[in-house]
Amino acid sequence: MGLEEEIDAIEEEIASTPYNKSTEAHIGRLKAKLSEKKEKLENQSSAGGGQGYAVEKTGDATIALVGFPSVGKSTLINAITNADSETGAYEFTTLNVNPGMLQYRGANIQVLDVPGLIEGAAGGRGGGREVLSVVRTADLVVFVLSVFEVEQYNRLSDELYANKIRLDTSPPSLTITKQIKGGINVTKSDSVELDEQTIKDVLREYGYVNAEVTVRGNPSIDELIDGIMDNRVYLPSIVSVNKADLIDRDYLPTVYENLEEIGLDPEEVTFISAEKEKGLDGLKDEIWEALGLIRVYMDKPGRGTDYEEPLVIRRGMTVGDACRKLGANLEDRFKFARVSGPSAKHDEQQVGKDHELADEDVLRIVARK
C-alpha cells in the first residue's frame, strides 16, 4: 500500500470513529500518524523539484491577496497600489507573483497578487504549493471573495490549513524537553481538557520516549499536533467581498445570510468594488489595523520633527525596537530618549529602551557619539 492509500485509509477510519472520551486517545494516535504520513508524502513530491520559492520582502509589512481565479485581485492591486511605485514579476516556472506597494499613513506595505488558487492547491494542483509557499511569508492574508460566491472562503481556508497556515489563532502553549530516562511526564493546566494518556500516546507516535511535557490553555488534538510538529505558520487575516457594485440592494440580505452560514460576521467583512474603486479606504484601514502598525515621528537634532516620513513599527514595540530598526548602532550607543504623545505621561518624558511606544508618538533619541 502506497502512502496516498495509507492516508486515505487513516482519514476514512478517523471519519468513521465517533469522538468521545473513550476514543480520544485512539483518534489522537490516528491524527498523529496522518500528519506524519502527509508530511512524508509532501517531502517526497517536493524532492528533486525544489520548493525554494520566495518573494523578497520589502517595505514595512507584506500582505497576500488570496482568492480563486477571476475574483478581481489584479484589479484590486492596481487600485490600491501607487502607480509610480516599483513593481516587478517573480517567475515561478509557469507562475507570476506580482508585487505592488501600498503607501498608506506613511507606511510602505508590500501587496502580493498571487495567482488564483484552485482546489487541491496544497496537494500541488496548478502550481498551488508554490503559491501557498509565498502566502506563508506574508504578515497578513487578505481574502478576496466574489459577492456571488462567498462560500469560496471555506474552500480557500481549507487549502491554507492543508499547507500548514493557521489563521487568526496563536500557537499552542506546549513545551517539550527530552530526557534520558523516566518516560513521558505530563504537566497540564486545569484548563486542558485533553486526557493525559491521549497526550502521551500522540507524543509516542512522534518518537518521544522520555520527556517532560507542559501543556497550557485548552488545545484540541489537532492543535497539540501542530505544537509538536512546530512547522506551522500563524497569520492574521481579513475578508474583503469584491464586485459589491454588481448586486441590487435587495440582494444584500441574501449575501449577509450566506456569510453567516460560513461563519463570517457581515459587520466584520469589507465590501468593495475594485473596478469602481469603492470601499477601498475602508479596506486600507482594515489592513492597517490587522497588521498592527503604528507611526513614530522622529525628532531629529537641529531639524525638528519629521512628520512626512514616520518610523513605522508594530504595536507593542519599544524604544529599543525603534533603535534596532533605525540601525547605526543606536541600540549600543543609546543613553536615553524623550517621548511626547499618547504613550507619554507628559511632553518630553525621559524614558529608557523598554518604554512601549504608541501611534503618533514623537521620539527623540539621545545617543553617545
SVG drawing of the C-alpha trace seen along z (x, -y; Angstrom):
<svg xmlns="http://www.w3.org/2000/svg" viewBox="-35 -73 66 75">
<polyline fill="none" stroke="black" stroke-width="0.4" points="0.0,0.0 1.4,-3.4 1.5,-6.5 -1.6,-8.0 -3.6,-4.8 -2.4,-4.8 -3.5,-8.4 -7.0,-7.7 -7.4,-4.7 -6.5,-6.7 -8.8,-9.5 -11.6,-7.1 -11.0,-5.5 -11.0,-8.9 -14.2,-9.9 -16.0,-6.7 -14.9,-6.8 -17.2,-8.6 -15.4,-11.2 -15.8,-10.8 -13.6,-10.4 -13.1,-6.7 -12.0,-7.1 -10.0,-10.3 -6.6,-8.6 -7.2,-6.4 -8.2,-9.4 -5.2,-11.3 -2.9,-8.5 -4.6,-8.3 -4.3,-12.0 -0.6,-11.9 0.0,-9.1 -1.9,-11.0 0.1,-14.2 3.4,-12.3 2.4,-10.5 1.2,-13.7 4.5,-15.3 6.4,-12.4 4.3,-12.5 4.9,-16.2 8.6,-15.8 8.7,-13.0 6.8,-15.0 9.0,-18.1 12.3,-16.2 14.3,-17.0 11.8,-19.6 12.7,-22.1 10.3,-24.5 12.6,-27.3 10.1,-29.8 10.2,-33.2 9.4,-36.8 11.9,-39.3 10.1,-41.1 10.4,-44.9 8.7,-47.8 7.2,-47.8 4.9,-44.8 3.7,-42.3 0.2,-41.2 -1.0,-38.4 -4.2,-38.7 -5.8,-35.2 -8.7,-34.2 -9.8,-31.9 -9.4,-33.0 -11.5,-35.8 -12.4,-37.4 -10.6,-40.7 -7.3,-40.5 -5.4,-42.1 -7.8,-44.9 -7.6,-45.4 -3.8,-45.6 -3.8,-48.1 -6.4,-50.2 -4.7,-50.3 -1.0,-50.4 0.8,-53.6 1.1,-53.6 4.5,-55.2 5.8,-52.6 8.3,-50.0 6.7,-46.7 8.1,-43.6 7.3,-40.0 8.8,-37.0 8.9,-33.9 7.6,-30.6 8.1,-28.4 4.6,-28.9 3.5,-31.3 3.9,-35.0 3.6,-36.6 3.2,-40.3 4.0,-42.7 2.9,-46.3 3.5,-48.9 0.6,-50.4 1.7,-53.7 -0.6,-54.4 -0.2,-56.6 3.5,-56.9 4.0,-53.1 5.1,-51.1 3.0,-47.9 4.0,-45.3 1.0,-43.7 1.4,-40.3 -1.1,-39.4 -0.6,-35.7 -2.2,-33.6 -5.8,-32.5 -5.8,-29.3 -7.7,-26.2 -9.0,-23.4 -6.2,-20.9 -3.6,-23.6 -2.0,-22.3 -1.6,-18.9 0.3,-20.6 -2.5,-21.2 -2.0,-24.2 1.3,-25.1 -0.6,-25.6 2.3,-24.7 4.4,-27.4 1.6,-29.9 1.0,-28.8 4.7,-29.0 4.5,-32.7 1.5,-33.2 3.4,-31.7 5.9,-34.5 3.3,-37.3 2.3,-39.2 -1.4,-39.2 -3.7,-37.2 -6.4,-39.3 -9.2,-37.0 -10.8,-38.4 -14.2,-36.8 -16.8,-37.4 -20.0,-38.8 -21.8,-36.0 -19.6,-33.2 -18.8,-34.0 -18.7,-30.2 -15.3,-30.3 -14.0,-31.3 -14.2,-27.9 -12.5,-26.2 -9.7,-28.8 -9.3,-28.4 -9.1,-24.6 -6.3,-24.9 -4.3,-27.2 -4.9,-24.9 -3.6,-21.9 -0.4,-23.9 0.2,-24.4 -1.1,-28.0 -3.1,-28.7 -5.3,-31.8 -6.4,-34.1 -5.1,-31.9 -1.9,-31.5 0.5,-28.6 -0.5,-26.2 1.3,-26.6 3.4,-23.5 6.9,-22.8 8.7,-19.5 12.1,-18.7 13.7,-15.4 15.1,-13.4 17.4,-10.4 15.0,-8.3 11.8,-8.4 9.2,-8.0 6.9,-10.8 5.7,-13.1 2.9,-15.4 2.1,-18.6 -1.0,-20.4 -3.0,-23.4 -6.5,-23.0 -8.0,-24.3 -6.6,-21.5 -9.4,-19.0 -7.2,-16.5 -6.7,-13.4 -3.1,-12.8 -3.0,-9.4 -4.0,-11.0 -1.2,-13.5 1.3,-10.7 0.0,-8.5 0.3,-11.3 3.8,-12.1 4.9,-8.4 3.6,-8.5 6.3,-11.2 9.0,-9.1 9.1,-10.6 10.0,-8.0 11.4,-10.1 10.3,-13.7 9.0,-16.4 5.9,-18.0 4.0,-21.1 0.6,-21.9 -1.4,-25.1 -4.6,-26.6 -7.0,-24.1 -5.6,-22.8 -7.5,-20.3 -5.8,-17.2 -5.1,-19.0 -3.5,-22.0 -1.4,-19.6 -0.1,-18.0 0.6,-21.5 2.7,-22.2 4.6,-19.0 5.3,-19.4 6.4,-23.0 6.3,-23.9 3.1,-25.8 2.8,-29.5 0.3,-31.6 -1.1,-34.6 -3.9,-37.1 -6.5,-37.5 -9.3,-39.8 -12.0,-39.3 -13.0,-41.6 -16.0,-40.9 -15.5,-42.3 -17.9,-43.3 -20.4,-44.7 -21.4,-47.2 -22.9,-44.5 -25.7,-43.5 -29.0,-45.1 -29.7,-46.4 -32.5,-43.8 -29.9,-41.0 -27.7,-42.3 -29.7,-40.4 -29.0,-37.2 -25.3,-37.9 -25.4,-38.6 -27.1,-35.2 -24.6,-33.4 -21.7,-35.0 -23.3,-34.0 -23.7,-30.4 -20.0,-30.1 -19.1,-31.6 -18.3,-35.2 -19.8,-38.2 -21.1,-40.6 -20.2,-43.6 -16.5,-42.5 -16.3,-41.9 -15.3,-44.8 -17.4,-45.2 -15.5,-46.7 -15.6,-47.3 -12.1,-47.2 -13.4,-48.1 -15.3,-51.2 -12.7,-51.9 -15.3,-51.9 -14.8,-50.9 -11.0,-50.9 -10.3,-53.4 -12.2,-51.1 -10.1,-48.2 -6.9,-50.1 -7.9,-50.9 -8.7,-47.2 -5.2,-46.2 -3.5,-48.8 -5.3,-47.7 -4.8,-44.0 -1.1,-44.5 -0.9,-46.4 1.2,-49.2 2.0,-52.4 3.7,-55.6 6.5,-57.2 7.7,-60.7 11.4,-61.2 12.6,-64.5 15.9,-65.0 18.6,-67.2 18.7,-70.6 15.9,-69.7 12.8,-69.3 10.2,-66.6 9.8,-64.7 6.1,-64.3 6.5,-63.4 8.3,-60.1 7.5,-58.4 9.2,-55.4 6.7,-52.6 6.8,-49.8 4.4,-47.2 2.0,-47.9 3.7,-46.9 7.2,-47.7 9.6,-49.7 12.1,-52.4 14.7,-49.6 12.9,-48.1 12.9,-51.5 16.7,-51.8 17.2,-48.4 15.1,-49.4 16.9,-52.7 20.3,-51.0 23.5,-53.0 24.4,-51.1 21.8,-53.3 20.9,-50.5 24.5,-50.2 25.1,-54.0 21.7,-54.7 21.7,-57.0 18.1,-57.9 15.1,-59.0 12.4,-61.7 8.8,-60.9 5.8,-63.2 2.4,-61.8 -0.1,-59.1 2.4,-56.9 4.0,-59.6 2.8,-60.9 3.9,-64.4 5.7,-66.1 9.4,-65.3 9.1,-62.4 12.5,-60.8 12.4,-57.1 14.6,-54.1 14.7,-51.4 11.9,-49.4 9.3,-52.1 6.4,-51.0 5.6,-53.3 2.1,-54.3 0.8,-55.5 1.9,-59.1 4.4,-59.4 7.2,-61.9 10.5,-60.3 14.0,-61.9 16.9,-59.5 19.9,-60.8 23.0,-58.6 26.7,-58.6 28.8,-59.6"/>
</svg>
